[in-house]
């Protein structure tokens, strides 16, 4: 009997869904997409209405997955901002379409 081999892309989709379904992950990605610019930690925290620890954790996870990049401001020490990576910019329309679909359904 021949076993069916699972397409390895499914595992990647599962990993992505695990990440973006964590509290505030999608919201962070959406806010960075809508802003279309770098956002400071404080600005992101306000926009997603979440505790600092939650936002900090999600940003670190999104950064590890290469969906968000952390940007240090050389002119202002301790000033960190976040932006979407080119990889996540290609994911943004998919997230936006899910948001739009949920809004009308």
C-alpha positions as MATLAB code, in Angstrom:
seq = 'XXXXXXXXXXXXXXXXXXXXXXXXXXXXXXXXXXXXXXXXXXXXXXXXXXXXXXXXXXXXXXXXXXXXXXXXXXXXXXXXXXXXXXXXXXXXXXXXXXXXXXXXX';
ca = [
       0.000    0.000    0.000;
       1.365    3.411   -0.973;
       1.310    6.187    1.577;
       0.234    9.650    0.520;
       2.918   12.178    1.163;
       1.747   15.424    2.697;
       2.735   18.566    0.835;
       5.303   20.380    3.060;
       3.648   23.705    2.233;
       0.756   22.702    4.520;
       3.172   22.710    7.473;
       4.283   26.225    6.541;
       0.655   27.360    6.326;
      -0.006   25.781    9.746;
       3.008   27.604   11.230;
       1.875   30.921    9.754;
      -1.682   30.445   11.018;
      -0.380   29.543   14.482;
       1.546   32.808   14.556;
      -1.036   35.182   13.127;
      -3.890   33.788   15.207;
      -2.103   34.651   18.446;
      -3.613   37.591   20.278;
      -2.883   40.879   18.481;
      -0.590   39.454   15.754;
      -2.992   40.118   12.916;
      -3.918   43.478   14.380;
      -0.257   44.531   14.524;
       0.305   43.464   10.909;
      -2.837   45.238    9.772;
      -1.965   48.476   11.605;
       1.534   48.504   10.098;
       0.013   47.893    6.667;
      -2.578   50.656    7.058;
      -0.009   53.130    8.413;
       2.309   52.414    5.468;
       5.222   53.681    7.544;
       7.251   52.798   10.608;
       5.371   52.917   13.906;
       6.856   53.280   17.356;
       6.143   50.684   20.018;
       3.931   53.180   21.878;
       1.966   54.012   18.752;
       1.433   50.324   17.963;
       0.404   49.614   21.547;
      -2.245   52.353   21.367;
      -3.520   51.228   17.973;
      -3.971   47.595   19.008;
      -5.148   48.424   22.532;
      -3.045   45.791   24.261;
      -0.701   45.410   27.202;
       2.975   46.153   26.655;
       3.958   42.530   27.312;
       1.531   41.237   24.677;
       2.693   43.716   22.033;
       6.334   43.097   22.884;
       5.908   39.316   22.638;
       4.018   39.472   19.355;
       6.529   41.872   17.798;
       9.389   39.547   18.748;
       7.566   36.551   17.242;
       6.681   38.446   14.071;
      10.278   39.609   13.821;
      11.556   36.016   14.224;
       9.223   34.959   11.405;
      10.594   37.877    9.304;
       7.226   39.622    8.978;
       8.203   42.695   11.002;
      11.496   44.497   11.243;
      12.773   46.437   14.208;
      14.342   49.781   13.339;
      16.624   51.683   15.693;
      16.755   55.450   15.295;
      20.401   56.529   15.282;
      19.441   60.133   16.071;
      17.377   59.242   19.148;
      18.827   56.556   21.436;
      16.301   53.996   22.705;
      13.877   55.033   19.971;
      12.665   51.881   18.240;
      10.087   51.630   15.497;
       8.622   48.718   13.580;
       7.692   48.209    9.957;
       6.576   45.447    7.648;
       9.214   43.482    5.787;
       8.978   43.000    2.036;
       7.935   39.419    2.819;
       4.969   40.568    4.901;
       3.950   43.232    2.381;
       3.038   40.376    0.040;
       0.910   38.866    2.839;
      -0.871   42.149    3.647;
      -3.475   41.917    0.844;
      -4.450   38.438    2.064;
      -4.900   39.722    5.613;
      -6.815   42.755    4.353;
      -9.142   40.533    2.318;
      -9.829   38.347    5.382;
     -10.611   41.480    7.373;
     -12.899   42.806    4.623;
     -14.648   39.437    4.327;
     -15.298   39.314    8.093;
     -16.569   42.875    8.064;
     -19.392   42.050    5.631;
     -20.167   38.521    6.803;
];
